[in-house]
Amino acid sequence: AATLVPARPGALAAALAACAAGDTLVLATGAHPGPARVTRPIVLRGEPGAVIQGDGTGTVLMIACDRVTLEDFEVRGSGHRVITVDSGIQVIRSIGVRIRRVRLRDVLYGVYGERCDSLQVENSDLVGRVAPLKEDGEGNGINLWYCKGPRLAGNRERGFADGVYLSFVNGAIVERNTLERNGRYGLHTMYCQENTLDGNRFTHNVAGCAIMFSNHLRVVHNDFWRNRGPRTYGLLLRDCSDGEFRDNRLVDNTIAVFFDGSNRNKFHGNLLEDDGWGLFIFASSASNEVAGNTFV
């Protein structure tokens, strides 16, 4: 069944309590007071101008069920506490959740996912509270921990500490995102395996992409542009081995690529142009293959 949820206090909570698995709830145009919690596999969709409005405390929208779809509405007004990971949307121990064409504004964390395999976040627009290059800012745009096979595609993120932060996330596909003007890193990985970064744009961050303790990565067709500052990188590799880095463009960065403790990577066919340093390689890195690149 499909149900139109009016924009008035209590209506969203009542609809979520009354719905059945497989239902579609359509948020009417206007502000729907949060917080809200989804505990059944439903579609939650918005009419143009539909907003789930938080009260400035905690998380605005909590997903605690497999196979939930969220699309075409705005979430705003999370809390400010890092210790409770106050977020626009939280997905906890839920498999196959899809988030599409969602706007997040005035949030500490945008989308926070924990043990949520096969999560999809697509064509969404996320804006946080962190000023560009403010490294002590708090809250990440998409923050995933201990997940398998997520897909992050076509999103635009700015104003967070890290645009995307992946920790113990394996088999991720990160493609066609624009990660710009964040406080620290456009994308940051820790302890990740076999992830793919394809066709993303990282610009005006302290580091466009910081890959740490992560192996067997495929990084192709990305743009690392204008990541400038006193300790700024286009692509930072720290203990990152056995990866493929091909056909990327690294332009106008303080250091285009930094290798530290990173071994057996293949760095082929990349463009490095107008950077302070093209490749900056520590002696702790061995057996890397650098061939067919263009330095301008």
C-alpha positions in Angstrom: 0.0 0.0 0.0 1.0 3.6 -0.4 0.1 6.2 2.2 0.5 10.0 2.0 1.9 11.3 5.3 0.8 14.9 6.1 3.4 17.4 7.4 2.1 17.8 10.9 3.5 16.8 14.3 3.1 13.1 15.1 2.0 12.0 11.6 5.3 10.5 10.5 5.7 8.5 13.8 2.1 7.2 13.5 2.6 6.2 9.9 5.8 4.3 10.7 4.1 2.5 13.6 1.1 1.5 11.5 2.8 0.5 8.2 3.4 -3.1 7.0 6.4 -4.6 5.3 6.5 -3.5 1.6 4.4 -0.4 2.1 5.4 3.0 0.6 5.1 6.1 2.8 5.0 9.4 0.8 6.0 12.5 2.8 3.9 15.4 1.8 5.5 18.8 1.0 6.5 20.5 4.2 8.4 19.9 7.4 7.9 16.6 9.2 9.1 16.8 12.8 11.7 14.2 13.8 13.4 12.2 15.1 11.9 9.1 13.4 12.8 5.4 13.4 12.1 2.8 10.6 11.8 -0.8 11.8 10.0 -2.4 8.7 11.2 -2.9 5.1 9.4 0.0 3.4 9.9 2.7 0.9 10.0 6.2 2.4 9.7 8.8 -0.4 9.2 12.5 -0.4 7.1 14.9 -2.5 9.1 18.0 -3.7 9.9 20.1 -0.7 9.4 17.3 1.9 11.8 17.7 4.9 12.3 15.6 8.0 13.3 18.2 10.5 15.4 17.2 13.6 15.2 19.1 16.9 18.9 19.6 17.2 19.5 16.6 19.4 20.5 13.1 18.5 20.0 11.4 15.1 17.1 12.6 12.9 16.3 9.3 11.0 17.3 5.9 12.3 17.1 2.8 10.1 17.0 -0.5 12.0 15.6 -2.9 9.4 16.9 -4.6 6.2 15.8 -3.6 2.7 14.6 0.0 3.5 14.6 2.5 0.6 14.8 6.3 1.3 14.5 8.7 -1.6 13.6 12.2 -2.7 13.5 14.2 0.6 15.6 16.3 2.8 16.9 15.6 6.3 18.2 18.4 8.6 18.9 19.4 12.1 20.9 16.6 13.9 22.5 17.0 17.3 26.1 18.0 17.9 27.5 15.1 20.0 30.3 13.0 18.5 30.1 10.5 21.3 26.6 9.5 20.2 27.4 9.9 16.5 24.5 12.4 15.9 23.6 12.0 12.3 21.1 12.9 9.6 20.6 9.2 8.9 21.9 6.2 10.8 21.8 2.7 9.5 22.6 0.0 12.1 22.9 -3.7 11.5 20.6 -3.4 8.4 21.3 -5.1 5.1 20.4 -3.8 1.6 19.4 -0.3 2.6 19.2 2.2 -0.3 19.4 6.0 0.0 18.8 7.9 -3.2 18.4 11.5 -4.1 18.4 12.6 -0.4 19.6 16.1 0.7 21.3 16.4 4.2 21.8 19.8 5.7 22.9 21.1 9.1 24.0 17.7 10.3 27.1 16.5 12.3 27.4 13.2 10.4 25.5 12.8 7.2 25.0 9.1 6.7 26.4 6.8 9.4 26.4 3.1 8.8 27.5 0.3 11.1 27.5 -3.4 10.1 25.2 -2.6 7.1 26.3 -4.7 4.2 25.3 -3.8 0.6 24.3 -0.2 1.6 23.7 2.1 -1.4 24.0 5.9 -1.2 23.4 7.4 -4.6 22.9 10.9 -6.1 22.6 12.6 -2.8 23.8 16.0 -1.6 25.4 16.3 1.8 26.5 19.5 3.5 28.1 19.6 7.0 29.1 22.2 9.5 32.9 22.2 9.1 34.7 25.1 7.4 37.1 24.2 4.5 40.6 23.0 5.7 39.5 23.2 9.4 41.3 20.0 10.4 39.9 19.9 14.0 36.3 19.9 12.7 33.9 17.1 13.7 31.6 14.7 11.8 31.9 13.0 8.4 29.7 13.0 5.4 29.4 9.2 4.8 30.9 7.3 7.7 30.9 3.4 7.4 32.3 0.9 9.9 32.6 -2.8 9.4 30.6 -3.1 6.2 30.8 -5.3 3.1 30.0 -4.3 -0.4 28.6 -0.7 -0.1 28.1 1.4 -3.2 28.5 5.2 -3.0 27.8 6.8 -6.4 27.1 10.2 -7.8 27.0 12.0 -4.4 28.2 15.5 -3.7 29.7 16.2 -0.2 31.2 19.2 1.4 31.7 20.8 4.8 32.6 17.7 6.8 35.8 16.6 8.5 36.1 13.8 6.0 33.7 13.6 3.0 33.8 9.8 3.1 35.3 7.8 5.9 35.6 4.0 5.6 36.9 1.8 8.4 37.0 -2.0 8.1 35.0 -1.7 4.9 35.7 -4.3 2.2 34.6 -4.5 -1.4 33.3 -0.9 -1.6 32.5 0.8 -4.9 33.0 4.5 -4.7 32.3 6.2 -8.0 31.4 9.5 -9.6 31.3 11.4 -6.3 32.5 15.0 -5.8 34.2 15.5 -2.5 35.2 19.1 -2.0 36.0 21.8 0.6 36.1 19.5 3.6 38.0 20.2 6.8 40.5 17.3 6.3 40.1 14.6 3.7 37.8 14.1 0.7 38.0 10.4 1.3 39.7 8.5 4.1 40.1 4.7 4.4 41.4 2.7 7.4 41.9 -1.1 7.3 40.0 -1.6 4.1 40.5 -4.3 1.4 39.7 -4.6 -2.3 37.8 -1.3 -2.6 37.4 0.6 -5.9 37.5 4.4 -6.4 36.4 5.2 -10.0 35.7 8.6 -11.6 35.6 10.7 -8.4 36.6 14.3 -8.0 38.6 15.3 -4.9 39.2 19.1 -4.7 40.1 21.8 -2.1 40.7 19.4 0.8 43.8 18.9 3.0 44.2 15.6 1.3 42.0 14.7 -1.6 42.2 11.0 -0.7 44.0 9.5 2.3 44.4 5.7 2.1 45.8 4.1 5.2 46.4 0.5 6.1 44.4 -0.6 3.1 45.4 -3.0 0.4 44.4 -4.4 -3.0 42.7 -1.2 -4.0 41.7 -0.1 -7.5 41.9 3.7 -8.0 41.2 4.7 -11.6 39.9 7.8 -13.6 39.8 10.1 -10.6 40.6 13.8 -10.5 42.7 15.1 -7.5 42.7 18.9 -8.0 43.8 21.9 -6.0 44.4 20.2 -2.7 46.8 22.9 -1.4 48.2 23.9 1.9 51.3 23.5 4.2 50.8 19.7 4.4 48.4 18.9 1.6 48.2 15.9 -0.7 46.3 14.9 -3.7 46.7 11.2 -2.9 48.2 10.0 0.4 49.2 6.3 0.7 50.2 5.1 4.2 50.8 1.4 4.5 48.8 0.7 1.3 50.1 -2.1 -0.8 49.2 -4.2 -3.9 47.0 -1.5 -5.4 46.3 -0.3 -9.0 46.4 3.4 -9.6 45.7 4.2 -13.2 44.5 7.0 -15.5 44.1 9.5 -12.7 44.7 13.3 -13.0 46.5 15.0 -10.2 46.7 18.7 -10.8 47.7 21.7 -8.7 48.4 19.8 -5.4 51.1 20.6 -2.9 52.2 17.0 -3.1 50.4 15.0 -5.8 51.2 11.5 -4.5 52.8 10.5 -1.2 54.1 6.9 -0.6 54.9 5.8 3.0 55.2 2.1 3.8 53.4 1.3 0.6 54.6 -1.6 -1.5 54.0 -3.4 -4.8 51.6 -0.8 -6.2 51.2 -0.2 -9.9 51.1 3.5 -10.8 50.5 3.7 -14.6 49.2 6.2 -17.1 48.5 9.1 -14.6 48.8 12.8 -15.3 50.7 14.9 -12.7 50.6 18.6 -13.6 51.4 21.8 -11.8 52.1 20.1 -8.4 54.7 21.2 -5.9 56.0 17.6 -5.9 54.8 15.0 -8.3 55.8 11.8 -6.4 57.1 12.0 -2.8 58.3 8.5 -1.9 59.7 7.4 1.5 62.4 4.7 1.7 59.9 2.5 3.5 58.2 1.9 0.2 59.5 -0.9 -2.1 58.8 -2.7 -5.3 56.3 -0.1 -6.7 56.0 0.0 -10.4 55.8 3.6 -11.8 55.5 3.7 -15.6 53.9 5.6 -18.5 52.9 8.6 -16.4 53.0 12.2 -17.6 54.8 14.9 -15.5 54.2 18.5 -16.5 
